[in-house]
Amino acid sequence: MSAKNFLILLVATVLSIVAAAAAVVTRPGDAVYANLGDPVVPGLIDNLNDVDTVRIESHEGGALTFKRMAKGDGTQTADAKEDAKQAGGWGIVERDMYPAKASQVNALALRVAELTYLAPKTTTPELFPRLELGDPDAVGSKSVSLRLNAKGGRPMVDMVIGKARSTLEGSAEGGTYFRIPGKEQAWLAKGSVEIGKLISEWIETDIFDIQTKRIRRVEIHHADGEKISIFKEQQSDADFVLNGVPDGKKVKSRFSVNGIASAIDDYKIMDVARREKHPIDPAVATRAVYETFDGLTVTALIELPQGDPKGPQAEYWVALDIAGGEGTAEADGLRARTAPWVFRISDYRYDAIAKRMKDLVEDAAGS
């Protein structure tokens, strides 16, 4: 072997030794690997019934705290069985114990209990945001702080949840990146924990089940005095009739007229607040009144936003009052669910409800 080739081989060997040494130095210690396959939260699976509060915090959705409901918390209905079920459910502390989806909160706690250590990841805090494990309060952060406490505030879980992986190599199960606050090690766990950040992901967004075919009459009263009214003579009629079509005009589309009544059949909400904390002034609100053929009347008093009326920041709040149907489970249940609250609806939902005459008619010339 020539001296030149020997030198090249010697340099390559030295570099290999250095690289191997560096790998050993930067590799997490053996203690880090000792718990692979173990539960991330030991013992939680056997103590899920002890969980009393679940708190999530994110930059996008702020803080949401779910607390187990005792009898007398939250909304009460006219149905004793429903009240009993509610007593075992979850209320949202920041929304004065408005009921959360109990199955969803329970499922979150269970999924956390089922997480097992799979692989250590970075220990460099500057790299945490790549796994969505940065500071949950930081602007633009996608991470979520998750805390589970037992009664009396005893901590059970404190972790930051990051990016989810839909599948893992060699497994049909997903994975979740996480870290423990105050510790430098980030982890990939086996198991899926995806957390909704917005209040609308934790409440029942459908508050009505009143089908359009039941509607007899709808009136829309705008704050400036304009009134829109539609009606059916018979429940079997295919279309609603628009009252007061101006001379020289005709209905632009029967679908837009019928859509005023169908808006109550898809009355999704985005947020809730106690009425006394968010009063709505009737003098500047839009009032929509729905009457059914079977004697139920729903009045929606809708508060319009200040400033730009469009977009995700536009807040339309509605107070609902139910009349008629006394003694029936539907009417009494609606009254119990809606009376203490006002609800936020989207701008496009408001647009579907609060039509004006100019939206519904066009020139009749040439027809």
C-alpha positions in Angstrom: 0.0 0.0 0.0 1.4 3.4 -0.9 2.0 6.0 1.7 -0.7 8.2 0.1 -3.3 5.5 0.3 -2.3 4.6 3.8 -2.8 8.2 4.9 -6.2 8.4 3.3 -7.3 5.2 5.0 -5.9 6.5 8.4 -7.8 9.8 8.1 -11.1 7.9 7.2 -10.6 5.6 10.2 -10.0 8.5 12.6 -13.1 10.3 11.3 -15.2 7.1 11.8 -14.0 6.8 15.3 -14.8 10.5 16.1 -18.3 10.1 14.5 -19.0 7.0 16.6 -17.8 8.8 19.7 -20.0 11.7 19.0 -23.0 9.5 18.5 -22.4 7.9 21.9 -22.0 11.3 23.5 -25.2 12.8 22.0 -27.3 9.6 22.3 -29.7 9.9 25.3 -28.5 8.0 28.3 -29.6 4.4 28.9 -32.0 5.6 31.5 -34.0 7.4 28.8 -34.6 4.2 27.0 -35.4 2.2 30.1 -39.1 3.1 30.1 -39.9 2.4 26.5 -43.3 0.6 26.3 -44.3 1.8 29.7 -47.4 4.0 30.3 -46.6 7.7 30.1 -48.8 8.3 33.1 -48.5 5.2 35.3 -51.7 4.2 37.2 -54.0 6.7 35.4 -55.9 3.9 33.5 -57.0 2.5 36.9 -57.9 5.9 38.4 -59.8 7.6 35.6 -62.9 8.0 37.8 -60.7 10.2 40.1 -60.2 12.8 37.4 -62.2 15.9 38.5 -60.9 18.6 36.2 -59.4 18.6 32.7 -57.8 21.8 31.7 -56.5 22.6 28.2 -54.7 25.8 27.2 -53.6 27.0 23.7 -52.8 30.2 22.0 -55.7 29.7 19.5 -58.5 28.8 22.0 -57.3 30.1 25.3 -58.1 28.2 28.5 -60.9 25.7 28.8 -61.5 23.8 32.1 -63.9 20.9 32.3 -65.1 20.0 35.7 -67.3 17.1 36.8 -70.8 18.3 37.3 -72.7 17.8 40.5 -76.5 17.9 40.7 -77.6 21.5 40.4 -74.7 22.6 38.2 -75.2 23.9 34.7 -78.5 23.9 32.9 -81.4 21.9 34.4 -84.1 20.3 32.3 -87.7 19.3 33.0 -86.6 15.6 32.7 -85.3 14.0 36.0 -83.5 11.3 34.0 -81.7 14.0 32.0 -80.7 15.8 35.2 -79.3 12.6 36.6 -77.2 12.0 33.5 -76.0 15.6 33.6 -74.9 15.2 37.2 -72.3 12.7 35.9 -71.2 14.8 33.1 -68.8 17.7 32.6 -69.3 21.5 32.8 -67.1 24.2 31.3 -65.8 26.4 34.1 -65.1 29.4 31.9 -68.7 29.2 30.6 -70.4 29.0 34.0 -70.6 25.2 33.8 -72.4 25.0 30.5 -72.4 21.3 29.6 -69.5 19.9 27.6 -69.6 16.7 25.5 -69.1 14.2 28.3 -68.1 11.4 26.0 -65.4 13.6 24.4 -63.9 14.7 27.7 -63.9 11.1 29.0 -62.3 9.9 25.8 -59.5 12.4 26.1 -58.6 11.2 29.6 -58.7 7.6 28.4 -56.4 8.3 25.4 -53.9 10.0 27.7 -54.0 7.0 30.1 -53.3 4.7 27.1 -50.2 6.5 25.9 -46.9 4.5 26.1 -43.3 5.7 25.6 -42.2 4.9 22.1 -39.0 6.9 21.3 -37.1 9.8 22.7 -36.8 12.9 20.5 -35.0 16.2 20.7 -33.7 17.7 23.9 -33.1 21.1 22.3 -35.9 23.6 23.3 -35.3 25.6 20.1 -36.5 22.5 18.1 -39.6 21.9 20.1 -41.8 24.1 17.8 -41.1 21.7 14.9 -42.9 19.0 16.9 -45.6 21.6 17.9 -44.2 21.4 21.5 -43.3 25.0 22.0 -44.8 27.4 24.6 -48.6 26.9 24.3 -49.1 30.6 25.0 -46.7 31.9 22.3 -48.1 33.7 19.3 -48.7 31.1 16.5 -48.0 28.1 18.8 -49.9 25.0 17.9 -49.1 23.1 21.1 -51.6 22.4 23.9 -51.0 22.4 27.6 -53.0 19.6 29.3 -53.6 19.1 33.0 -55.7 16.6 34.8 -56.4 17.0 38.5 -58.2 14.9 41.1 -60.6 16.4 43.6 -58.9 19.0 45.8 -56.5 19.9 43.0 -54.2 17.0 43.3 -52.2 16.8 40.0 -52.5 13.7 37.9 -51.3 14.8 34.5 -49.2 17.8 33.4 -47.9 17.7 29.9 -47.6 19.6 26.6 -49.3 17.8 23.6 -47.8 18.4 20.2 -48.1 17.1 16.6 -50.0 13.9 16.0 -48.8 11.1 13.7 -51.6 9.2 11.9 -49.6 6.0 11.6 -46.4 4.5 13.1 -44.0 2.2 11.3 -45.1 -1.4 11.8 -48.3 -0.4 13.5 -51.8 0.7 12.5 -51.9 2.9 15.6 -51.1 6.6 15.6 -48.6 8.5 17.7 -48.4 11.7 19.6 -45.4 14.0 20.4 -45.3 15.3 23.9 -43.1 16.7 26.6 -43.3 17.2 30.4 -43.0 20.9 31.4 -39.7 21.7 33.0 -37.9 18.7 31.4 -35.7 18.9 28.3 -36.7 15.6 26.7 -39.3 15.5 24.0 -41.0 12.2 23.3 -43.0 10.3 20.7 -45.7 8.2 22.4 -47.7 5.4 21.0 -51.3 6.4 21.0 -53.4 9.2 19.5 -54.3 12.3 21.5 -55.7 15.1 19.4 -57.3 18.0 21.4 -59.8 20.4 20.1 -58.7 24.0 20.9 -62.0 25.9 20.4 -65.1 26.0 22.6 -67.2 25.0 19.6 -65.4 21.6 19.5 -66.5 20.8 23.1 -70.2 21.7 23.1 -73.2 20.4 21.3 -73.5 22.9 18.5 -77.0 21.8 17.4 -79.6 23.3 19.8 -82.7 22.8 17.6 -84.4 19.9 16.0 -87.3 21.8 14.5 -87.7 20.6 10.9 -88.6 23.1 8.2 -91.8 21.3 7.3 -93.2 22.2 10.7 -92.8 26.0 10.2 -96.0 27.9 9.5 -94.7 31.5 9.6 -91.5 33.4 10.0 -91.1 37.1 10.6 -87.8 39.1 10.5 -87.8 42.4 12.3 -84.8 44.6 11.6 -83.7 47.4 14.0 -84.3 50.0 11.3 -88.0 49.0 11.0 -87.9 46.8 7.9 -90.0 43.6 8.3 -89.9 40.5 6.2 -92.7 37.9 6.6 -93.2 34.5 4.9 -95.9 31.9 5.5 -97.6 28.7 4.4 -101.4 28.2 4.3 -101.1 24.5 4.6 -98.3 22.3 6.0 -98.3 20.3 2.8 -97.5 23.4 0.7 -94.2 23.0 -1.1 -93.1 26.7 -0.8 -93.4 29.6 1.5 -95.2 32.8 0.3 -93.4 36.2 0.7 -95.6 38.8 2.1 -95.6 42.4 0.8 -93.8 42.0 -2.5 -93.5 45.6 -3.9 -95.3 46.6 -7.1 -93.2 45.9 -10.1 -91.2 43.3 -8.3 -91.3 39.5 -8.2 -89.7 36.8 -6.0 -86.1 36.3 -7.2 -85.9 32.6 -6.1 -88.2 30.4 -4.1 -85.1 28.8 -2.6 -84.0 32.0 -1.0 -87.5 32.5 0.5 -87.7 28.9 1.7 -84.2 29.3 3.1 -85.4 31.8 5.7 -87.5 29.0 7.4 -84.9 26.3 7.0 -82.3 28.4 8.9 -83.8 27.1 12.1 -83.2 23.5 11.1 -79.5 24.1 11.1 -79.0 26.5 14.0 -75.4 25.7 14.9 -73.7 27.7 17.7 -70.1 28.6 18.2 -70.0 29.8 21.9 -72.2 30.4 24.9 -72.5 33.0 27.7 -74.9 33.6 30.6 -77.7 36.1 29.7 -77.0 38.3 32.7 -73.3 38.6 31.6 -74.1 39.3 27.9 -77.4 41.2 27.7 -78.8 42.0 24.3 -80.5 45.3 23.7 -83.8 44.8 21.7 -83.6 48.3 20.3 -80.6 47.6 18.2 -81.1 43.8 17.6 -82.7 41.8 14.8 -85.7 39.8 15.9 -86.7 36.6 14.1 -89.9 34.8 15.1 -90.7 31.3 14.0 -94.2 29.8 14.4 -94.9 26.1 13.9 -98.2 24.5 12.8 -98.3 22.7 16.2 -98.2 25.8 18.3 -94.6 26.3 19.2 -93.1 29.8 18.8 -89.3 30.5 18.9 -88.1 34.1 19.1 -84.5 34.8 18.4 -83.1 38.2 19.4 -79.8 38.7 17.5 -77.1 41.1 18.5 -75.1 42.4 15.6 -71.3 43.0 15.9 -69.6 46.3 16.1 -67.4 47.3 13.2 -66.8 44.8 10.4 -69.8 42.5 10.2 -67.9 39.7 8.4 -65.2 37.2 9.1 -64.2 35.0 12.0 -64.0 37.9 14.4 -67.5 39.1 13.8 -69.6 38.1 16.8 -73.4 37.6 16.4 -75.1 36.7 19.7 -78.6 35.4 20.0 -81.1 35.1 22.9 -83.8 32.5 22.4 -87.2 32.5 23.9 -89.7 29.6 23.6 -93.4 29.9 23.9 -96.2 27.4 23.6 -96.1 23.6 23.9 -96.2 23.8 27.7 -96.0 20.3 29.3 -94.3 18.7 26.3 -90.8 17.3 26.5 -89.7 19.2 23.4 -90.9 22.7 24.5 -90.0 22.4 28.1 -86.6 20.9 27.3 -85.9 23.8 24.8 -86.8 26.3 27.5 -84.6 24.7 30.0 -81.6 24.5 27.6 -81.9 28.0 26.2 -83.4 30.3 28.9 -80.2 30.9 31.0 -77.9 31.5 28.0 -77.1 33.5 24.9 -75.4 31.8 22.0 -72.9 32.9 19.4 -73.7 32.1 15.8 -71.6 32.6 12.6 -71.9 35.5 10.3 -73.1 33.2 7.5 -75.8 31.8 9.7 -77.0 35.3 10.4 -77.0 36.1 6.7 -79.2 33.0 6.1 -81.7 34.3 8.7 -81.8 38.0 8.4 -82.9 38.6 4.8 -84.1 41.9 3.5 -86.6 42.5 0.7 -83.9 43.5 -1.7 -82.3 40.1 -1.2 -85.5 38.3 -2.1 -87.0 40.2 -5.1 -86.1 41.5 -8.5 -87.7 43.6 -11.3 -90.7 41.9 -12.7 -90.2 43.5 -16.2 -90.0 41.0 -19.0 -91.4 38.2 -16.9 
